[in-house]
Each structure stands twice: as C-alpha cells, then as structure tokens.
C-alpha cells in the first residue's frame, strides 16, 4: 500500500464543503441512539411526558415545564389526556407541532 500525504488545509476545506465533522465515537453513538428512540416514539399515537423527555424531543428538560405547557395552553386541550392508569399522555401531533 502506498502512502499518500494530504495537506490539512485541503482536508479541512473538504470537510467544510461536504458539511462533515469529526466527533468522538461515543458522542456519535449516543446521538444515534437518541435518533433511533425518537424515530420509534414518533410512530406512536401518543407519548408519556417521561418518554418525550427521554427521547429529547423538546427543548424543555423537566416534567414541570411540560405540565406548565399543558396548563397555559401551549399543549392544546385536545392534544393531551389521562390514560386509564392515570398517566398523562400527549399526542404525537402535538409533539411534532412543538418541535420534534
């Protein structure tokens, strides 16, 4: 195998041009797991608050923030309900509308 030397400036320009970045493998794998979870959840009709937070579907990071969205109408009254087990469920259409 022959060795080839590339200039770093040329390599970096190529990465920028193609929209590519170099990241640690662990970061890439963590992001891939989150994207897979998001894809799985968004196929469902509705999600629990915890599922929304676990899948990082919204910018909010706490249950209280989501509850406040329900109270102040950001999540509309026809977009959430309580299941027979008493768990608050939010329709996927609301999740998508608000930023997923």
Beta strands, then each sheet from edge to edge (+ up, - down):
strand 1: 46-48
strand 2: 80-82
strand 3: 88-91
sheet 1: 1+ 3- 2+
end
